[in-house]
Amino acid sequence: MNIPSDLIIVVGRQFGSGGRRLGTALAREFGLEYYDKEVLSEAASQFGYTPDVFARYDEKRPSALRSLLSNTFGIAEAYDTSSLSSESIYNIQSQVIRKLASRSGCVFVGRSADYILRDHPHLVSIFLHAPVEKRVEAIIKRGDADSLERGEELARRFDRKREDFYNYFTGRAWGRSDNYHLSLDASLLDDDGVVRVIRAFIESRFGGM
């Protein structure tokens, strides 16, 4: 079965649904490069900034006050903790994502790469979700929380952060199924099962090429 050599898979995810783990599994399955927070380091080195500058704004939208000041008075930079606004960092990160995608097939996790690469002919965008109780179990198992209450608080907080970031920079609704090619409940299958579903979709879509 022919799979495009420049296949791009983007994985959006609720916190605790296994997006990073699945992203690496898909990269192995299709022989693709894998990018998560590595995108930030790549951007930093190419544009002369240290990675911590980018990490400060990783999947964060600007504050409401800063956005208001920027849109109304154009003076938001005075309130930033660095000389770069989060919009500037997002634009740089977007350039890097496009450059990486032009080099070879790859998997991106998050960072609104599905929107940034929306015109790529071989893009496959996926959104992973799961019931919060299942995600809390995973969060505790991997050591990010030591109680059900803390795990649920983390899940909801990071989901809000990702939703605010995605909606602000794309004008779309994070997690809404019609913004993605596939939307999957990751709790219903193990990782191998999810990969098989995605492979079947990709082979059906591109198999005639």
Backbone bond lengths (Angstrom), bond angles and torsions (degrees), N, CA, C in turn:
res aa  C-N    CA-C-N  psi(-1)  N-CA   C-N-CA  omega(-1)  CA-C   N-CA-C  phi
1 M - - - 1.467 - - 1.527 109.18 -
2 N 1.315 116.07 128.38 1.456 120.23 -179.47 1.527 110.73 -78.53
3 I 1.325 114.70 126.71 1.457 121.85 173.66 1.519 106.59 -116.35
4 P 1.337 119.35 131.63 1.467 119.94 -179.37 1.523 111.81 -55.58
5 S 1.323 116.12 135.63 1.466 119.85 179.00 1.521 111.51 -67.24
6 D 1.329 116.59 -23.16 1.469 120.34 178.82 1.534 111.51 -103.03
7 L 1.326 116.69 29.80 1.462 121.49 177.36 1.531 110.27 -57.76
8 I 1.321 115.77 131.99 1.460 122.19 176.70 1.526 108.23 -119.05
9 I 1.318 116.01 121.81 1.465 121.41 176.32 1.524 108.00 -113.49
10 V 1.310 116.07 127.94 1.464 120.95 176.89 1.527 108.24 -118.63
11 V 1.318 115.09 128.89 1.460 121.36 -177.92 1.523 109.37 -111.84
12 G 1.324 116.91 109.88 1.455 121.48 167.49 1.514 107.66 -90.32
13 R 1.333 117.76 154.79 1.458 117.87 -172.63 1.507 113.26 -160.42
14 Q 1.323 114.62 145.23 1.444 120.52 165.70 1.532 108.02 -74.10
15 F 1.320 115.83 152.20 1.458 120.26 -179.39 1.527 109.91 -66.03
16 G 1.334 115.71 126.78 1.457 120.77 179.64 1.514 114.35 91.23
17 S 1.331 117.99 3.76 1.467 120.50 -179.02 1.522 112.61 -90.59
18 G 1.332 117.66 -1.59 1.457 120.29 175.59 1.508 115.11 90.46
19 G 1.318 117.89 26.09 1.459 120.91 -176.21 1.515 114.02 -62.13
20 R 1.320 116.75 -44.74 1.467 119.43 -179.52 1.523 110.98 -66.65
21 R 1.325 115.44 -42.22 1.466 119.55 179.66 1.528 111.01 -63.30
22 L 1.325 116.47 -43.52 1.455 119.68 179.23 1.522 111.07 -68.73
23 G 1.335 116.61 -37.29 1.460 119.32 178.63 1.518 112.10 -58.65
24 T 1.332 116.92 -43.97 1.466 119.85 178.59 1.522 110.64 -67.20
25 A 1.343 117.02 -35.89 1.464 119.86 178.45 1.533 111.02 -65.65
26 L 1.330 117.11 -39.84 1.466 120.33 178.30 1.524 111.18 -68.11
27 A 1.324 116.49 -37.89 1.464 119.28 177.20 1.519 110.52 -60.92
28 R 1.323 117.15 -42.70 1.477 120.37 176.97 1.519 111.04 -65.44
29 E 1.309 116.45 -43.25 1.463 121.08 -176.51 1.523 112.34 -59.44
30 F 1.325 116.34 -40.49 1.460 120.45 -175.15 1.529 113.39 -106.47
31 G 1.312 117.82 3.14 1.465 120.66 -179.96 1.516 112.89 65.88
32 L 1.329 116.82 42.90 1.464 122.38 -176.02 1.521 110.82 -109.41
33 E 1.328 115.96 158.62 1.452 120.90 171.16 1.537 108.71 -71.05
34 Y 1.318 115.93 154.28 1.461 120.90 -177.54 1.520 109.74 -123.81
35 Y 1.336 116.58 133.15 1.466 120.99 -179.88 1.524 110.21 -136.21
36 D 1.328 114.16 125.81 1.458 121.07 172.76 1.520 106.33 -127.31
37 K 1.311 118.96 -111.45 1.454 119.67 176.27 1.526 111.69 -69.91
38 E 1.349 116.33 -12.11 1.460 119.05 176.27 1.523 111.41 -58.73
39 V 1.337 116.76 -26.80 1.463 120.82 177.14 1.527 110.28 -56.61
40 L 1.316 115.98 -38.69 1.456 120.27 -178.12 1.521 111.36 -65.28
41 S 1.316 116.38 -43.97 1.460 119.91 178.69 1.518 111.11 -64.64
42 E 1.320 115.85 -40.26 1.461 120.38 178.00 1.521 110.00 -60.07
43 A 1.328 115.78 -45.68 1.459 120.27 179.27 1.516 110.81 -62.41
44 A 1.311 115.89 -44.42 1.461 119.94 -178.07 1.517 111.61 -60.09
45 S 1.332 117.08 -46.42 1.457 119.95 -176.69 1.522 111.78 -69.14
46 Q 1.332 117.46 -36.88 1.458 120.50 -177.33 1.523 112.48 -72.94
47 F 1.321 116.43 -30.37 1.451 119.58 -175.80 1.523 113.38 -108.58
48 G 1.326 116.39 9.26 1.453 120.59 172.37 1.508 115.75 81.04
49 Y 1.343 117.80 21.05 1.457 121.37 178.59 1.520 110.12 -114.42
50 T 1.309 116.14 155.13 1.454 119.91 178.06 1.524 109.72 -81.19
51 P 1.333 117.73 149.23 1.472 120.25 -175.56 1.516 114.49 -57.27
52 D 1.340 118.75 -30.29 1.458 119.60 -176.57 1.521 112.14 -66.22
53 V 1.335 117.54 -26.34 1.467 120.09 176.67 1.518 109.88 -63.43
54 F 1.333 116.90 -42.89 1.451 120.76 179.69 1.518 111.50 -73.06
55 A 1.334 116.30 -38.05 1.457 119.86 -179.29 1.522 111.61 -61.44
56 R 1.329 116.54 -30.28 1.464 120.80 -179.16 1.531 110.95 -60.61
57 Y 1.320 116.67 -29.99 1.462 121.01 -177.79 1.527 112.49 -111.89
58 D 1.333 117.47 15.57 1.458 120.05 -175.28 1.522 111.12 -60.96
59 E 1.328 116.46 115.41 1.457 124.10 -179.98 1.533 112.26 51.14
60 K 1.335 114.52 43.28 1.459 120.47 174.86 1.522 109.39 -123.73
61 R 1.302 116.59 135.53 1.456 120.11 174.01 1.528 108.47 -85.00
62 P 1.348 118.00 160.35 1.470 119.53 176.39 1.527 110.40 -63.06
63 S 1.319 116.22 155.25 1.454 119.24 176.11 1.524 109.87 -65.04
64 A 1.316 116.04 155.55 1.463 120.13 179.82 1.523 110.85 -59.79
65 L 1.335 117.87 -40.44 1.458 120.89 179.67 1.513 110.76 -64.32
66 R 1.336 116.91 -44.89 1.457 119.61 -177.85 1.521 110.99 -65.49
67 S 1.340 116.38 -38.92 1.464 120.07 178.13 1.521 111.07 -63.98
68 L 1.333 117.13 -41.52 1.463 121.02 179.41 1.521 110.65 -63.69
69 L 1.330 116.76 -45.61 1.460 120.69 179.68 1.522 110.74 -62.70
70 S 1.329 115.70 -40.63 1.463 119.51 -178.63 1.519 110.95 -66.10
71 N 1.336 116.13 -47.66 1.459 120.25 -176.16 1.519 111.83 -70.04
72 T 1.336 116.85 -32.82 1.461 119.96 -174.21 1.522 112.69 -91.78
73 F 1.333 116.17 -44.57 1.459 119.84 -172.53 1.524 114.13 -118.29
74 G 1.340 117.12 -13.03 1.456 119.99 -178.67 1.509 113.36 67.66
75 I 1.352 118.50 29.89 1.467 120.75 -175.42 1.522 112.13 -121.17
76 A 1.332 117.34 22.52 1.462 119.53 -174.65 1.519 112.36 -65.76
77 E 1.325 118.04 -27.43 1.454 119.57 -176.02 1.521 111.94 -58.05
78 A 1.328 117.14 -30.59 1.458 119.76 -178.91 1.517 111.99 -66.03
79 Y 1.323 116.96 -17.83 1.456 120.30 -177.66 1.520 112.01 -104.44
80 D 1.328 118.54 2.08 1.453 121.60 178.32 1.514 110.79 -81.45
81 T 1.338 115.81 155.62 1.454 120.84 176.49 1.516 111.38 -85.31
82 S 1.305 118.19 -3.33 1.461 122.31 175.32 1.513 107.33 -145.49
83 S 1.338 116.71 176.94 1.459 120.65 -179.11 1.516 112.15 -77.87
84 L 1.307 117.83 -6.28 1.452 121.59 179.95 1.519 110.36 -105.85
85 S 1.321 116.75 132.11 1.454 120.12 173.12 1.519 108.54 -79.93
86 S 1.334 115.96 163.66 1.461 118.87 177.82 1.520 111.14 -65.56
87 E 1.344 118.19 -29.54 1.463 120.02 175.34 1.526 111.02 -65.07
88 S 1.339 116.01 -41.33 1.461 119.50 178.50 1.520 110.91 -62.91
89 I 1.325 115.72 -43.17 1.457 119.75 178.89 1.524 110.51 -64.66
90 Y 1.323 116.77 -40.19 1.471 119.99 177.61 1.523 110.74 -62.14
91 N 1.321 117.60 -41.84 1.459 120.89 179.33 1.523 111.64 -64.30
92 I 1.323 116.79 -40.50 1.465 120.09 177.64 1.525 109.79 -65.73
93 Q 1.318 115.87 -46.10 1.461 119.89 179.18 1.536 110.63 -59.69
94 S 1.329 116.81 -39.01 1.465 120.44 178.58 1.527 110.84 -63.01
95 Q 1.335 116.64 -41.11 1.467 119.81 177.11 1.516 111.27 -60.44
96 V 1.320 116.28 -41.97 1.465 120.45 -179.58 1.523 110.47 -66.60
97 I 1.324 117.87 -41.98 1.458 121.20 178.47 1.528 110.20 -59.74
98 R 1.326 117.24 -44.27 1.466 120.05 178.80 1.536 111.31 -63.92
99 K 1.330 115.67 -39.98 1.460 119.28 179.89 1.520 111.16 -65.24
100 L 1.316 117.27 -44.30 1.457 120.92 178.58 1.524 110.89 -62.53
101 A 1.331 116.55 -40.62 1.463 120.53 179.77 1.523 112.15 -66.98
102 S 1.329 116.81 -27.49 1.472 119.97 179.96 1.521 112.08 -78.33
103 R 1.324 118.11 -17.21 1.458 121.58 -178.00 1.522 112.37 -79.49
104 S 1.333 115.79 -43.26 1.470 120.07 -175.43 1.518 108.76 -167.61
105 G 1.325 115.72 169.39 1.445 120.07 174.23 1.518 110.14 -62.82
106 C 1.343 116.79 146.12 1.458 119.16 -177.10 1.514 111.16 -161.24
107 V 1.333 113.42 168.17 1.455 122.73 176.44 1.520 108.42 -115.87
108 F 1.321 116.75 128.56 1.455 122.39 173.94 1.518 108.59 -113.74
109 V 1.323 116.43 139.10 1.457 121.42 173.98 1.522 108.00 -110.29
110 G 1.335 116.37 116.28 1.454 121.42 175.74 1.512 114.46 71.72
111 R 1.339 116.10 -151.97 1.457 125.77 179.09 1.529 112.79 57.88
112 S 1.336 117.89 25.20 1.473 125.03 -179.49 1.520 112.41 52.80
113 A 1.331 116.98 29.42 1.466 120.27 -178.83 1.525 111.46 -63.40
114 D 1.333 118.22 -26.19 1.464 119.89 177.15 1.526 110.67 -62.61
115 Y 1.330 116.57 -35.57 1.465 120.44 178.19 1.523 110.51 -77.91
116 I 1.306 117.13 -44.62 1.462 121.58 -178.85 1.528 110.42 -58.38
117 L 1.323 117.16 -37.95 1.472 122.45 -175.98 1.529 111.75 -104.96
118 R 1.317 117.19 23.72 1.468 121.27 -173.22 1.520 113.58 -60.53
119 D 1.336 118.69 -24.12 1.465 120.91 -179.00 1.530 112.78 -93.74
120 H 1.323 117.10 1.41 1.465 119.85 178.90 1.530 108.95 -69.46
121 P 1.337 118.35 129.32 1.469 120.02 -174.13 1.524 114.35 -67.32
122 H 1.320 117.89 -20.98 1.462 120.75 -177.25 1.524 111.87 -117.06
123 L 1.314 115.50 34.52 1.458 121.48 176.51 1.524 110.07 -82.58
124 V 1.327 115.36 136.68 1.461 122.58 169.57 1.524 107.14 -125.56
125 S 1.320 116.84 114.52 1.466 120.74 -178.01 1.523 109.65 -106.17
126 I 1.315 114.52 134.50 1.465 122.14 -174.05 1.522 108.68 -129.17
127 F 1.321 116.04 141.88 1.464 119.88 171.58 1.514 108.65 -123.44
128 L 1.339 115.24 125.79 1.457 121.98 178.66 1.524 109.94 -101.29
129 H 1.314 115.82 132.21 1.454 121.07 175.45 1.523 107.85 -138.84
130 A 1.307 115.72 169.14 1.462 121.38 178.04 1.522 107.65 -166.22
131 P 1.337 118.31 155.64 1.464 119.91 174.96 1.520 110.39 -56.07
132 V 1.320 116.28 144.76 1.461 119.45 -173.31 1.525 111.58 -60.84
133 E 1.335 118.14 -33.98 1.464 119.00 -179.59 1.532 111.55 -65.24
134 K 1.324 117.04 -34.11 1.462 120.60 177.25 1.522 110.30 -70.93
135 R 1.313 116.00 -38.28 1.460 118.95 179.39 1.525 111.24 -69.18
136 V 1.318 116.30 -36.33 1.465 119.67 177.65 1.523 110.06 -63.30
137 E 1.329 117.52 -40.59 1.464 120.53 176.55 1.523 110.82 -57.30
138 A 1.328 116.00 -44.76 1.464 120.44 -179.63 1.524 111.59 -66.76
139 I 1.326 116.41 -39.06 1.472 121.37 -179.77 1.527 110.09 -62.82
140 I 1.320 116.35 -42.90 1.465 120.44 178.73 1.524 110.44 -68.52
141 K 1.322 117.10 -41.99 1.466 121.17 -178.24 1.522 111.61 -60.71
142 R 1.324 117.65 -37.68 1.461 119.67 -178.63 1.531 112.43 -86.73
143 G 1.331 117.06 1.13 1.452 120.74 171.53 1.505 116.47 89.93
144 D 1.338 118.13 12.41 1.462 120.71 179.43 1.523 112.72 -82.65
145 A 1.321 117.58 -14.67 1.467 121.48 178.33 1.524 108.43 -150.32
146 D 1.334 115.50 156.11 1.463 119.49 -178.46 1.525 112.83 -117.06
147 S 1.336 116.90 11.42 1.461 120.40 177.42 1.520 109.09 -154.48
148 L 1.332 115.21 161.03 1.459 119.78 178.06 1.522 111.12 -62.56
149 E 1.330 116.09 -40.94 1.463 120.37 -178.48 1.528 111.01 -63.49
150 R 1.336 115.99 -46.20 1.467 120.10 179.96 1.533 110.22 -65.90
151 G 1.315 117.86 -40.19 1.462 120.85 179.30 1.515 112.09 -62.80
152 E 1.327 117.19 -42.11 1.463 120.13 179.01 1.521 110.84 -68.40
153 E 1.337 116.51 -38.87 1.469 119.44 177.96 1.522 110.71 -61.36
154 L 1.326 117.19 -43.01 1.460 120.77 178.47 1.528 110.86 -63.39
155 A 1.334 116.44 -45.52 1.469 119.97 -178.71 1.519 111.02 -58.33
156 R 1.316 116.57 -46.66 1.466 119.74 -176.92 1.524 111.28 -71.06
157 R 1.334 117.17 -36.91 1.468 119.63 -179.31 1.525 111.11 -67.31
158 F 1.328 117.28 -46.31 1.460 119.29 -178.84 1.527 111.29 -70.37
159 D 1.318 117.40 -32.92 1.465 119.16 175.29 1.530 110.56 -62.52
160 R 1.333 116.77 -43.24 1.470 119.75 178.45 1.522 110.85 -62.42
161 K 1.324 116.37 -41.76 1.462 120.05 -179.88 1.523 110.63 -61.98
162 R 1.323 116.02 -46.72 1.466 119.68 -179.54 1.527 111.36 -66.07
163 E 1.320 116.58 -39.77 1.465 119.88 178.36 1.519 111.18 -63.35
164 D 1.325 117.38 -46.15 1.466 120.69 179.79 1.527 110.81 -60.89
165 F 1.325 116.67 -44.84 1.467 121.53 179.48 1.525 110.47 -60.56
166 Y 1.315 116.24 -52.44 1.472 120.91 -175.79 1.525 111.26 -62.79
167 N 1.313 116.38 -48.98 1.465 119.80 -177.63 1.528 111.63 -63.21
168 Y 1.336 116.77 -39.76 1.462 120.50 -177.97 1.527 111.37 -64.11
169 F 1.326 116.96 -47.14 1.461 119.97 -172.76 1.530 113.99 -86.42
170 T 1.329 118.60 -18.48 1.462 119.58 -176.58 1.527 113.24 -110.19
171 G 1.332 117.91 -22.34 1.459 120.09 -173.09 1.509 112.70 73.85
172 R 1.326 116.51 8.46 1.459 121.58 177.56 1.527 109.55 -103.77
173 A 1.337 115.26 177.66 1.458 121.32 177.45 1.522 109.04 -105.00
174 W 1.323 115.78 113.98 1.464 121.74 179.88 1.525 110.54 -58.75
175 G 1.329 115.74 131.22 1.450 120.71 176.82 1.506 115.54 84.37
176 R 1.333 118.67 -9.21 1.459 119.80 -179.60 1.523 109.23 -73.77
177 S 1.307 117.19 128.92 1.459 121.16 -166.35 1.526 113.46 -60.26
178 D 1.338 118.16 -33.22 1.458 118.29 -176.49 1.522 113.00 -77.27
179 N 1.332 117.66 1.91 1.464 120.58 172.60 1.531 112.48 -93.24
180 Y 1.334 116.73 0.63 1.459 121.14 -176.47 1.528 109.51 -133.45
181 H 1.329 116.20 158.31 1.453 120.34 175.93 1.527 111.43 -75.39
182 L 1.320 115.89 -35.84 1.460 121.47 178.76 1.523 109.48 -136.18
183 S 1.323 116.95 137.72 1.462 122.25 172.86 1.523 106.48 -126.61
184 L 1.341 116.90 120.30 1.459 120.92 -170.56 1.518 111.65 -126.83
185 D 1.334 116.08 139.33 1.455 121.76 169.91 1.518 106.99 -83.67
186 A 1.332 116.27 103.87 1.459 121.21 -173.56 1.515 113.09 -70.36
187 S 1.331 118.17 -10.89 1.460 120.31 -179.05 1.524 112.59 -81.71
188 L 1.328 117.83 -11.52 1.460 120.82 -175.10 1.520 113.23 -86.20
189 L 1.327 117.07 -17.12 1.461 121.92 -178.53 1.519 109.01 -135.83
190 D 1.324 116.54 156.83 1.460 118.42 170.15 1.521 108.66 -77.53
191 D 1.331 116.33 175.81 1.469 119.59 -175.29 1.520 111.72 -58.58
192 D 1.324 117.14 -41.61 1.473 120.21 179.66 1.520 110.59 -61.60
193 G 1.324 116.39 -39.05 1.461 119.49 179.26 1.515 112.16 -65.90
194 V 1.346 116.87 -41.87 1.463 120.38 178.10 1.526 110.17 -63.34
195 V 1.329 116.78 -42.57 1.468 120.33 178.79 1.525 110.12 -62.17
196 R 1.330 118.30 -39.60 1.466 120.49 179.42 1.530 111.32 -63.55
197 V 1.335 116.22 -40.70 1.471 119.41 178.05 1.521 110.46 -62.43
198 I 1.310 116.50 -44.93 1.461 120.24 -178.86 1.519 110.78 -67.18
199 R 1.328 117.36 -40.19 1.469 120.15 177.66 1.526 110.37 -62.03
200 A 1.317 117.28 -42.71 1.469 120.24 179.49 1.526 110.82 -60.98
201 F 1.322 116.69 -41.41 1.462 120.35 178.21 1.533 110.64 -63.30
202 I 1.316 116.65 -46.63 1.474 120.81 -177.72 1.528 110.03 -64.62
203 E 1.324 118.05 -41.85 1.459 120.20 179.53 1.523 111.24 -66.38
204 S 1.324 117.12 -37.37 1.466 119.75 178.16 1.521 111.34 -68.08
205 R 1.335 115.54 -38.13 1.453 119.54 -176.92 1.521 112.81 -73.76
206 F 1.330 116.51 -42.42 1.466 120.34 -173.70 1.517 113.62 -109.52
207 G 1.323 117.86 2.69 1.452 120.31 -173.00 1.518 114.99 -63.44
208 G 1.318 117.15 -25.16 1.450 119.96 -177.71 1.522 113.64 -85.32
209 M 1.329 117.17 3.12 1.464 119.49 -175.24 1.520 110.69 -75.68
